[in-house]
Each structure stands twice: as C-alpha cells, then as structure tokens.
Amino acid sequence: MQETFYRAKISLEVKNMAQAKAWLFKVARNLFIDWTRKSKSEQRMVERIQLERTVTNSIGNPEEQLEKKQEQIEEVLSLLPERMRTILYIREIQGFTYLEVATAMNLSVSQVKTTLFRARKKFWYYDQLLKGEYSDER
C-alpha cells in the first residue's frame, strides 16, 4: 500500500482528480500482480496450511462461520480468470462504478458490463460445483 502512494507521489499525472481513485487502484493492482508473481510459492504454502489445519466445532461461533464463508468466496474467486476476478472484486467488494472499473482496467464500460455478467455467472456456477449442488436440469 505504501508503495502505491509512493509511486503516486512521484509520478502523479492525473489531471482530473475524479479519476485519481481509479488511477491509484490501477497502480495498486499492478503492484499487487508483481508481488503475487514473486510470491506464488509462499501463497501456495499458506493455502496448504489453511487446508490442513483442523477445523474445530464452529457451531454458534459467528466469527468462525464468517471466516469459513470468506474462505469459500476466496476459493471460488481463485477459480475465475484473473480479469474476471479483478472486475468482480472491484465492482462488488470495493464498490467502484462501471466507469471507474473501465478506467482502472483500460476497458470500455460495455466490456466491463459484459465481463462482469460472465464473471457473476461463472462465480455462481463454481460456487454450486464446490458445494455439490450444481445440476444441469433447469
């Protein structure tokens, strides 16, 4: 996060401050992608540890239930292609507008809407698959 603001201070070229949020997100996203590429082995190790960790009885503990739900969402998100995952995350979780998403991702608004629609559909499909609830019958 500090690296994002450091780079923003050095090379802030945004003329319209309304676009600053999207521009900062773009810088942060690119830094995150760089960091992720460098630390994939560490990430895999953390995921293995989380999967191997014994699950205690979480009935009646809302914090553990929330953590479990967040892990399920992260697992489903990890199955999506990077572009879909990013668009879905910044639109649904971060609350960006379609225009802000388009600016941050270098896409048109219609591309964002189309990709978001497909991402939501895939997210639902993978969620149902992981829960064992998917059925082709409609």
C-alpha positions in Angstrom: 0.0 0.0 0.0 2.8 2.4 0.8 4.5 1.6 -2.5 1.3 2.6 -4.3 1.2 6.1 -2.7 5.0 6.5 -3.1 4.6 5.9 -6.8 1.6 8.1 -7.0 3.5 11.0 -5.4 6.4 10.6 -7.7 4.5 10.4 -11.0 1.1 11.8 -10.4 -0.1 12.7 -13.8 -3.8 12.6 -13.2 -5.3 15.9 -14.4 -8.9 15.1 -13.3 -9.0 14.3 -9.6 -12.2 12.3 -10.2 -10.0 9.7 -11.9 -7.5 9.6 -9.1 -9.2 6.8 -7.3 -9.2 4.6 -10.5 -5.6 5.6 -11.3 -4.4 4.7 -7.7 -6.3 1.4 -8.0 -4.5 0.7 -11.3 -1.1 1.4 -9.7 -2.0 -0.8 -6.7 -3.3 -3.6 -8.9 -0.2 -3.7 -11.0 2.0 -3.7 -7.8 -0.1 -6.5 -6.4 0.2 -8.5 -9.6 4.0 -8.1 -9.4 4.1 -9.1 -5.8 1.8 -12.1 -6.5 4.1 -13.4 -9.2 7.1 -13.2 -6.9 5.4 -14.9 -4.0 3.3 -17.7 -5.6 5.2 -20.4 -3.8 4.6 -18.7 -0.4 0.9 -18.3 -1.3 0.6 -22.0 -2.1 2.2 -22.9 1.1 -0.2 -20.7 3.1 -3.2 -22.3 1.3 -1.9 -25.8 2.1 -1.5 -24.9 5.7 -5.0 -23.5 5.9 -6.5 -26.6 4.2 -4.6 -28.9 6.6 -5.5 -27.1 9.7 -8.0 -28.9 11.8 -11.4 -27.4 11.9 -12.9 -27.0 15.3 -16.5 -27.1 16.1 -17.7 -23.7 14.8 -21.4 -24.1 15.6 -22.5 -20.9 17.5 -19.3 -19.0 16.7 -20.2 -16.3 14.1 -16.5 -15.2 13.7 -15.5 -18.7 12.5 -18.6 -19.0 10.3 -17.7 -15.7 8.7 -14.1 -16.8 8.2 -15.3 -20.0 6.6 -17.6 -18.1 4.3 -14.8 -15.7 3.3 -12.5 -18.7 2.6 -15.3 -20.2 0.4 -15.7 -17.0 -1.5 -11.9 -16.7 -2.0 -11.7 -20.3 -3.2 -14.5 -19.6 -5.8 -12.8 -16.3 -6.8 -9.5 -18.2 -7.3 -11.1 -20.4 -9.9 -12.1 -17.4 -12.1 -9.7 -16.0 -14.7 -7.7 -13.0 -13.4 -9.6 -10.4 -15.4 -13.0 -11.6 -14.3 -11.8 -12.0 -10.7 -10.5 -8.4 -10.6 -13.5 -6.8 -12.2 -15.9 -8.8 -9.9 -13.9 -7.8 -6.9 -13.5 -4.1 -7.5 -17.1 -3.7 -8.6 -18.8 -5.9 -5.9 -16.5 -5.6 -3.0 -14.8 -2.2 -3.5 -17.9 -0.6 -4.9 -16.3 1.0 -7.9 -18.7 2.4 -10.6 -18.6 0.9 -14.1 -16.7 3.9 -15.3 -14.1 3.6 -12.6 -13.7 -0.1 -13.3 -13.3 0.7 -17.0 -10.7 3.3 -16.3 -8.7 1.1 -13.9 -8.8 -1.9 -16.3 -8.3 0.0 -19.6 -11.6 -1.3 -20.9 -14.8 0.2 -22.3 -17.8 0.4 -20.0 -19.6 -2.1 -22.2 -16.6 -4.6 -21.9 -16.8 -4.2 -18.1 -20.5 -4.9 -18.0 -20.1 -7.9 -20.3 -17.2 -9.3 -18.3 -19.0 -8.7 -15.0 -22.1 -10.5 -16.2 -20.0 -13.5 -17.3 -17.9 -13.4 -14.0 -21.1 -13.4 -11.9 -22.4 -16.4 -13.9 -19.1 -18.3 -13.6 -18.9 -17.4 -9.9 -22.4 -18.9 -9.3 -21.5 -22.0 -11.3 -18.2 -22.7 -9.4 -19.9 -22.0 -6.1 -22.6 -24.5 -6.8 -20.0 -27.1 -8.0 -17.9 -26.7 -4.9 -21.0 -27.1 -2.7 -22.0 -30.2 -4.8 -25.3 -28.5 -5.6 -25.0 -28.0 -9.3 -27.5 -29.6 -11.6 -27.8 -29.3 -15.4 -31.6 -29.5 -15.0 -33.2 -26.2 -15.3 
